[in-house]
Amino acid sequence: MNKRRDAAFTLIELLVVIAIIAVLIALLLPAVQSAREAARRSQCVNNLKQVGIAIHNYVSTHSVLPFGKGPAYAASVPGTPVYARWSAHSQLLQFVEQGNLFNSINFLLPPETPGMAGDVPFMPAFPATPGANATASRSQVASFLCPSDGPTAPNWPGGTNYLGNLQSWACDLSEGNPSTVAPSEKMSGVFYYLSGVRMADVTDGLSNTAFFSEKIRGTGVRDRDARSDSLIIAAVTTLEDTIQTCRAMNVATGTRLTMRQGMSWVMGEMCCTSYNHVDVPNAKTCAGTGFPGNMANMPMQVPPSSHHPGGVDTLLGDGSVRFVKSSIALTTWRALGTRDGGEVLSADSY
């Protein structure tokens, strides 16, 4: 009996062992999670590098960068809303090993688009013209998705985390579509409405100009810090009014224009495939409503965002990917957004 008693564990000893195991798990779990996030971020960086290679291959073929937003179809396909227009991503498909998907698209017709799930009616779902482009519009492209983000919507797997640099606060500003409320505003980004930027136009230097970055996709459910939701702001008319009005918004009570950021890689819109350099990474996202005329007068603040701690991965024009901290100086971040601003940037400033 004594031998049996000596060999057995007491309840206290068992609890001590369990407590030690629990402490070890608690100590190891952050390291495991950190290792997993490092692997996910490495894949995210690789995805952006693939986009960079695709961009350079596109330029080698066409001598110009792809447009950020393609032409609207209202004239050729009556009843088509302005937002049903193709993205830069659609033009890059054949250079990211998606040639079959690219060939399946009929670019004479608009893409199919999902609804953007806001608190107010905004960009409702647009069905593909007699079924054309429906399958392509919903197709998932793995290299357009960051593994640190959640899964795509089951009814619309064709989402994206990677956005082209539009730069300006004016949503549809372009050389052929000037703003009437801010006529002096010029487009100095890379991917915008009907853009046709050439590498020679990037006079600030390819290594000093952001081409693509990443953004958290919306889920249709309110985002508590508005990094994937778009808060509605007044229709202001300057860069500084846009940033100050957006920063002042109450995230908890603010009305959402959309809660499905990045839902569709086919849509050449700021809700999905383009971002700007109004505010620093991981700041709030805002959109102005009630603007006069067309969307060249629509104020937008759409900074990149990510689940990577402390910042976002950003693809530069030379094909390199840099991790840009959320704490970057606003002047530096804005300088990275322009292709021809004449700013002088050092490698250690971001």
Secondary structure, DSSP 8 states (H G I E B T S, - for coil): -HHHHHHS--HHHHHHHHHHHHHHHHHHHHHHHHHHHHHHHHHHHHHHHHHHHHHHHHHHHHSS---SB----TTTSTT--TT--BBHHHHHGGGTT-HHHHHH--TTS---B-----SS--S--B--GGGTTHHHHH---GGGS-TTS---BTTB----SEEEEEESSBTT-BTTB--SSSTT----SSS-BT----GGG-TT-GGGSEEEEE-----SS--TT-SSSEEEE----SHHHHHHHHHT--TTT--EEES-TT--SSB-STTTTEEESSS-TT---EEE-S-SSSGGG-BEE-----SSTTEEEEEETTS-EEEEETTS-HHHHHHHH-SSS-----GGG-
